[in-house]
Amino acid sequence: MKKLLMGNEAFACAALEAGASVIAGYPGTPSSEVIETVAKRVADGSATGVHVEWSTNEKAALEVLAGAAYSGARTLFTCKQVGLNVASDPLMSLNYVGVEGGCVLYVADDPGPISSQTEQDTRRFASFAKVPVFDPCNIEQGMDMMGEAFALSERYQMPVIFRSTTRVCHSSTFVEVEPSTQGVQAKGFTKDDSRFVIFPRRSYRAHLDIDQRLRRTAAEFSGVGQKGQPPLSQTDEEPVDLSRFNPVETVGEAPRLGIVCGGVSTAYVREALSILAQRAELPAYRLMQVGTPYPFPEQRAHEFCEGLDRIVVFEELDHVLEDEFVKLQGMRAMAGFPTVRVVGRNSGFGQVAGENTVESSYQLLVECFGLEADVPPTLADEGDAADCELPVRPPVLCAGCPHRGAFYACKQAVRKMRVKATFSGDIGCYTLGNAKPLDAVDTCLCMGAGITMAQGLSVANPEVKQLAFVGDSTFFASGMTGVANAVYNNHDITVCVLDNRITAMTGGQPHPGTGNTLMGTASEPLVIEDVLRALGVKCITFANPHHLDESIAAAREAIEFEGPSAVIFRAPCVNLIKPAAPAAITDACIGCKRCITQIGCPAIGFDGEKAVVDRSLCNGCGLCMQVCPFDAIVKEG
């Protein structure tokens, strides 16, 4: 049946149609909808024989799937690009050990970045880990690739990466999906010490096997047969022609210009070429999409180069394809073939960071074809765009967010103690505590780093108090080892746990502390204070961050303690509760703006004389009432 689906939803359906039966990951934009889609289909009965879970972090998820893949189940791992860093330890070894059932890693990159701390390119990671990677240009191609990724993984008993990017993940189109699917069930784990127990000598032999697998995979990506070669395993099948994922098209006679594209940049370039063709007569050109960048389809690329003088490369994010085509020219020269000049991001062609667009591709193509400078296509062509730049609207903590009260209370506690303090942040909604007027996040590196960075800051700055903020989900994902290190080495830090009972920033997913799983089944909740006590933290205080005096007192007690301490700020995310009566501004307001300049709640504005409350945003948390020195803010009604 045909459905309108977002990229992530479509890829989830494709994985189910390919027989995925064990699926796990950790939430992270832009990848989260894959597992959520699987969960919905399992819940409504359209996907059977499937286990799906949110794991505590990406490393745990991939290790769960490794066990299932050893047993012959088809498995799907999901994460965003930085999540692959967390899963890198098992990934590197998993490729050496191999799998029985198909194992696909769905990794969503974030050019821009739009919601990430890095612009890392998973194609580089694939090369580093020696794992094949598929890189679709659109949803339809991605659905086709997903099935082939599972088949390739099983054919050569190796993990395979499926790399998508934000615009592919979150675009939508109509696709055909099966109304019901059945997961491929595990055959059972067969003990084999020579394979599943990794030792140095075993790794040496496995490394040789990996090299052979990659050579054969590259041949399949080029459409070159490898028949007659000895099998790598008893399950080896005949090679499959996967060259359709690296299509080549020629426009015009005897083209001298080659255009190479990767991922969603292919769609941008094709649209830009279509618009250009309507405006000018284009010289002949040859276009190649590289949908399988690693291992590089060398033979396919070699044939593409024939007769060309120049190749321009469009890709996000790193110059992966450019490097491969440059390297190919050296190989061609050694073999006596004419070389082709290659330009891309690394050689000053286009921008070196961020997303490509139809507009940027259009301008670069104008230069490539030697056409006169032209205005790139924009909404202005249709008269729909504003004739002035829109104001920037930065992200902010929601009105009524409990994190706002926690940050404000900690800053007030430090002020009253008359001490210097550094506030180490972490990854989550609370990263937005960096924004003024709160200005309560001084560092943010990666998930869980706030706790451990605070320890280093304490050693280097013993006269400064160190506060580390961490969310409840992040605490379980990657914060506990940092706490253990603080106790073990007796670092004088205060861990501020912002417990809003949910993984909020990525869409409200459950975690080990919520007491329920992805599928809604009850589980034994891990209690944060019990974990802290078990790890050896002696001083633990508690507060509702909506109660200002209570929160300041709790923060102060923890900060004054010598050695590792913790304060747990516990209140549910505003998206989980029914709003209370909104605040109202009385005539006692003198327009001092303290409610605005101190806490920065987006529900409070100023009309020129006094504060005003946006009733559509206010959820009645009451923090502003406690901040106002004139008692000019009250509960409505």
N, C-alpha and C positions, 0 to 999 in steps of 0.2 A: 504494500500500500504506500501511497505517496503522502509525505508529511513535510511541513515547513519546520526545519530544525536548524538550530545553531550548530556551528562546527563541532564543538565539544559533544553535543548531543548525538550528532550523526556519527562521530567516531566511536562513541560508546556503543551505538547500535551495530556498527560494523564489527567491533570486537566481539560482541555477543553472537553475531551471525557467523563469526569465524570460530566459535566454540569456546571462547574464554569462559572458564569455570571458577577461577579464583582471582579476585580483583582486589587490590589494596593500594593505598596511597596516603598522602597527607595533604590537607587543603592548601591551596596556593593559587592566587590569580596569576595567569588566566587559565588554569587547568581544572579547577574544582568541579565544574559541571559534568565532567566525564563520569566520575564515581556517583554523583548525585543522580544522574540519568540511569545508570545501572541499577541503583537502589530502587528507584521508582518502578522500573520494569520488573524487578524481582518482587516488589511489594504487590504489584497488580497482577502478577502471575504470568505475564507475557515472556519472562525469562526464567527458565527453570534449570535446576542443577547448577546453580551459581552461588558461591559465597562471596560477599562483598563487605569490605570494612574500611573505616578510617583507622589507620594505625597511629601509634603515638608519635612517630616521626617517619621520615622517608627511609632511613636505614632499617628500622624495624619492618616497614612494609616490604622492602625488597627481600629481606631475609625470610619473611613469611612465604613470599612467592617462590623463593629459591627452593624451599622445602617441598612446596607443591609441584614445582616444575621438575624436581628430581623424581617425583612420583608419577610423572607423565601427564599431569594436568596442564591445560593451556592457561597461562597466567598473564594478567595485565597489571602493570605498575603505572601509577600516575603521580606527577609532581610538576611544579614550575621549575624554571631553569636552575635557580639557586638550591632547590631541593635535591638536585642531582649531586651537589657537593656533599650533602649529608649522606647520600646513598653510595658515594663513590667507593668506600671501602669494600662492601660486598660486591659491587659491580665489577671492580677490577679482578677480584678472585673468581667471580662467577663465570667470566668468560674463559678462564683457564680450566675450570672444572667442567663446564658445559651443562646442558639441560637435556631432559628427556622430552617433556612437553614444550610446545612453543611458548617463549617468554618474550613479551614485547614491553618495552619501557616507553610510555607516552610522556614526553617532556615538552612543556610549553614555554618557549622563549618569549621575552617581553621587550622587543625593540622600542626605544623611546628614552628610558623605560617609562612605562605608564604606572606600574604598581610594584616595582622591584628596586632592590638596591644595586643591581649591576645590569650591564647589557651583555653578559657573557653569552657566547654562541655555542650551543650544544653540539654543533658539527665538529668543533674543536675537541670537545670532550669525547665524542665518538672515536675520533682518530687516536686520541690519547689512550682510550680504553681498548682500542682495536675492535670496536663493535660496529657493525653496519648501521647506516642511518637512512631513513626515508624522510623526504622534505617536500610535502605537497604544496602545490600552488593554490589549490582551492579545495572546497569540501568534497566535491565529486571525486577528484583524484585521490584525496586522502582516504575515502572509503574503500576505493580499490586497493590502495597501498596497504591498508590495515590487514586485509585478508592475506595478501602476499607476504607481509611481515611475519605473520604467524607461521605461514608455510615455510618461509626461508629459515626461520629460527629452528623449526623442527627438522628441516632437511639437513642442516649442518650442525644441529644440536648446540646452538649458541644463542645468547640474548641478542635482541635487535632493538634499536632505538627508533621511535617514530617521533620526529621533531615537528612541532607546529609552532606558529607564532600568534600573537594576540589577535591580529586582524583576521586570521583564518579561524582561530578558536571561536571568535565572537561574531563572525559574519553569519548570515542565514541564507538558506536556499531550500527549494523543494527537492527532496530525495526519496528514492524508493527504499523502504525498510520492510523487513520480514515482520509479520504480526506476532510471531512467537519464535523463540529460540531455545536451544538446549545446549548446555555446556558440555564440553568433552570431559568425561570423567577420568580421574586418575587410574592408571593401571595398577598402582601400588609401588612402593619403594622396594627396590631390589638391592640388597647390600653388595657393595663392590668397593673394597678398601683401596684398590688400585686407581679408582676414579674419584670417589666422593670425599676422600681424605687427602687434603692438599699438602704436599711436601715439596721441598726444593727440587728434587730430581724429577718428580712428577710434573712440576711447573715447567721445567726445561722442555720436556717432551711435549707438553701441552702448547708451549709457545710455538713449536714447530708446526703443530696441527693448526693453530690459529692462522699462521702465515698461509698455509695451504687453503684454508677455508676462505680467507679474504681474497686470494687470487681467483678462486672459483666464483666467488660472489661478484667480484669486479667483472669477470667474464659474462656472468648472467646479466649484469646491469648493462653491458655493452651488446648483448645479444649474440655472444660468441660461445659456441658449444665447447664443452670440456669432456666429451665422451672418450672412453678408453682409458681414462686416468684411474688409478687404484682408489677404491672407496676410502673415505675417512672413517667411516663407521659402518656397522652392519645395516644401518637404516638409510644410508645414502641412496638418493634417488637420482634419476637422470637430471641434468641441468635444465633450468627453466629460462625462457627468454623473457627478461624483465626490461628490455630496452624501451618499452612503451612509456616508461617513466622518465626517459631522457629523450623526448621527441625532438626531431630536427625538421624545420620547415624552411623552404627557400622561396623567396618572393623576387621575381624578376630573373633576368638572364645573367649568368656569369657574375655572381655577387663578389665584391671584394671586401665588404664589411660583414663581420660576424658579430652577432649580439648573443651574449650568454646570460641567462637568468637563473636565479635560484629561489625557491619558495614563492611567497606571495609577490615578490618583485616581478615574477613572470606575468602576473595578472596586471600589475601596474603598467608594465612595458607594452603589453598587448593592447591595453586600452589607449595608451598614449600613441602608439603606432596607428591605431584605427582613427583617432582624431586627426593626426598629422596627415594621413592619407586623404582625408576629406579636404584638407587645406592646401596641400601641395603635392606635386608629383615626386614620389620618393625614389631614390636610386635603389638598385637591387641590393638585397641583404639576405643573410642566412641567420635564422634564430634557433638557438638550442636552449631548452630548459634542462637543467641538471636536477632531477628529482631524487637521485641517489648519490649524494656527494661523497660518501665514504662507504666502502672503498671506491675510489674514483673510477668511473667508466672510461678508462684510458683509450681503449680502441675506438669507442664511439666518438670521443673527443678528437682523436687523431683524424678520423674520417671527416669530421666537421671542419677541421682546419684547412682541408685541401682547397687551394685556389684563393684563399683569403689573404689580404694584406694586413688587416687590423681586426682585433677583437676587443669589444667593450663589454665589461662585466657589471651586471646589476645584481646586488645581493644584500641581505641583511644577516648578520651584523658585521662579522669579520670578513677579511678578504680571502676566504677559503677557496672559492672557485678560481679567483684570480691567481692565487699561488699555484694551484694545480695546473692551470693552463700555461703559466710561465715555466713551470718545471717541465711540462710536456714539450715546450719549444726546444729546450736543451736536449731532450731525448730525440726529438725529430732531427735536430742538427747533427747529432752523433750518428744517426741512421742515414744521413744524406738527404733528408727532406728539407724543403725551404721552411724558414721560420716565419712566424706571424707576430707582429707587435701586439702585446696584450696590455690593456689599461683597465684599472678598476680603482677601488677605494684606496688601495695601498700606493697607487701611483698618481694620486691627486684627481682622479675622475670621480666627481661627486663628493658627497660628504663622508667623513670618516666615522661618524656616529649617528645614532638615531634612525628613525624610520625612513624608508623611501616612500614616495607618493606618486600618484599619476602626474601631478604638476612637476615635481622634480625630475621625473623620468622624461617627461615631455621636453623640458628645457635641455637636458643632456642629449637627447636624440636630435634636437634641432642642431646642436653643435656637431654631433657625429656626422650628420648628413650634409653639413655645410650650408644649411638654409639660413635665410635672414632671421634675425632675432624676432621672436613672436611672443605674444602674450599667452602664457600657459592657460589651459582650460580651468576655470573656477566657477563657483556658483554665481559670480558676478555676471557671467555670460547670460544667465537666465534672469538676471535682475532680482535674485532672491537674497543677496548678501547685503549686509549693512555697509554703508559707505564710510564707516569709521571702525576702528578696532574696538572690540568688546573689552570691558574691564576684566582683569584677571580675577578669578574666583578660587582662592586657595582652599584646600580641604581643611575642615575643622572638626573637632569633637562634636558629636551631636548635642543638641540641647538636652540637658538632664543626664548626660553621660557621667557615670560615677567616677571615671578617671579624673575629671576636672576637679572634683572635690579633693581627691587624693593628692594630686599635684599641688593644689593650692595649700592644703594643710601641711604638707611637707615643707613648702617654702616658708610658711608662717612659723613652723616649729624651729627651723634653722634661724630665722630672723630673731625670734624671741631668745634663742640660746646664744645669740651673738657669736656664731661660729661661721667659718667658711665651709662651703660644701660643693661637691660636684655631683651632678645628677646623671647617671649612666642609664640610657634608655635601651630599648630593645625593639623587636619587630612586632607590630600589631597596631591596633587603633591608637594606642597610647604613644606611638611615635609622634603623633600630632601634638603632644604636650610640648614639643619644641617651639610651636608657634607663639607669638606674643598675643596676649599679655602674660600667659603662663610662663613661657620661657623656662621650662623645667626639664628639658632633655638636652644635655651637653654632649653626649656621645651616642651613636647608634651604628653598630657594625654588622651584626648578623644575629640570627636567632640564638638566644642564650648567652650572648657575649656580654650583656650588661653586667651580669653578676661577676664574671671572671675579670672583665676589664676594670671593674671597681676595685678589685684586689690589687691589680698592678698599679692603679692610680694611688691606692692607699700606701703601697710600699714606696712609691716615688714622691708622694706628697703626704707625709705622716701628720702634718699639722692640719690637714683638710679632711673633714668628714665625707665619707663616700656613701651615697645612696644609689642603689641599683633597682630600677623598676622592671618588673617582668609580669606578663599576663599569666592567667591560670593555664591556658593551653600551652603556651611557650614553656612554662615551668615544667610541665610533664614531658614536652618534646625535647628540650635541650637545656633545662636549667638546673636539674638535680645534681649533675656532676660538678657544676660550678659551686653549688652550696657545699658539697662534700669537700671540695678543694679548700673552700674558705674555712671550714671547721678543722680540717686536717692541718692546715698551716696557720690557723688562728689569725686570719685577716680581720681587721677591724672595719667591717662594712655592715650596712643595714640593707637587707633585701626587702623591697616594698612589693608585695604580691598584689596585683590588681585583679581580684577574683570577681569577674562578672558572670561566671557560670556558663560560659559559652566560648567558642572560637568565633569571635564577632566579625573581625575584619574581612574574612573570606566568605561570609554568608551565614554564620550561625550554626556551624557544625558542632556536634558533641565531642567530648574528649574524656580521658580516663577519670576526671573528677566530676562529671555530670551525672553519672549513675545510669546512663542509657547509651546504647550503641547507635550506629548509623541506621540500623533497621528497626530501631525503637524498642528493642528488647532491654529489659532491666539488667544492669550489671552492678557489681560491687564498686561503689565510688571510692576512689582514692582521695583521702582527706589531706589537704595540703599541710595543715599544722601537724598531723601525725607523721607525714613524710619528713617535715623539717625536724621534728623531735628525734625521729629515727636516725637522721643524718647528724645529730649532735648539736643542733642549735638550742641554746639554753634560754635565750630571751625571745619570746614571741608575743606580740601584742595584737589586738584586734580593734577594728573600727568600721562603722558604716560611713563611707566617705560623704554621704549627704548630711551627716551630723558634724558640723565643723569643729566645735570645741572638743568633742570626743576624738576626732581624727587627729587634731593637733597634739592632744595629750598622748595618744598612742604612738604617734610618730616620734615625739620628743623622748619618751621612755626608751624606745628602741635605739634611737640615735645616741643617747647618753650611755648606753651599755658598752663596755669595753670588750671587743671581740665580735664575732659574727652574731648578728641579731636579725629579727624579721618583724615586719608589721604587715598584717593581712587586712587589706581594705576590701570588704565584701559587700557587694550590692549588685543586683542583676542588671544586665544590659537593658537599656531603655526599650529596645525592640522586643523584649520578652515580657514586658509588663503593660498593664493598662494605665494610661496617664492619669495623674491626680488632677485636682482642680488647678488651673493655671494661676500664675502670679498676677497681681494687679498693682499698679503704681498709684499711690494716694497723693493728695495735695501736699503732703509733708516733703515730697521730693524737691530738692533745691537745685537739681541739675549738676551735682558734683561729679557725675559719671563714674563713681567708684565701682558700681556694679558692672560697668563695661570695661574699665581699665584694669580691674583686678582679676576677673574670671573669664572674660571674653565669651560669654554665652551667646550663641547666634540668635537666641530668641529675644534678646534685649537690644533695642535700638535707642536713638535719640532724636527728638523732633525739633531740636533747637532750644528748647527750654527745660525739658525734663525727659527722663527715661520713658520708653514705651515698650510694652511686651507684645510680641507676636503670638497671639493665642493659638495659632495653627502649629507653632513649633514648641511652645512651652509644655512641659509634661509635669510641672508642679513639684520638681525635686526640692525646692526650697533653699538652695544654696545662696541665691541672690539675696534672700530675706536676711540671711545670717551675715552677709557681707555689708549690707547697707548700714551706715552708722546712724541714720536718722529714723530707722524703723519705717521707712516710707514704702516698703514693698510688703504686701500681705497676700494671703490666699484669697482668690476671687470667691465672692459669695460668703 
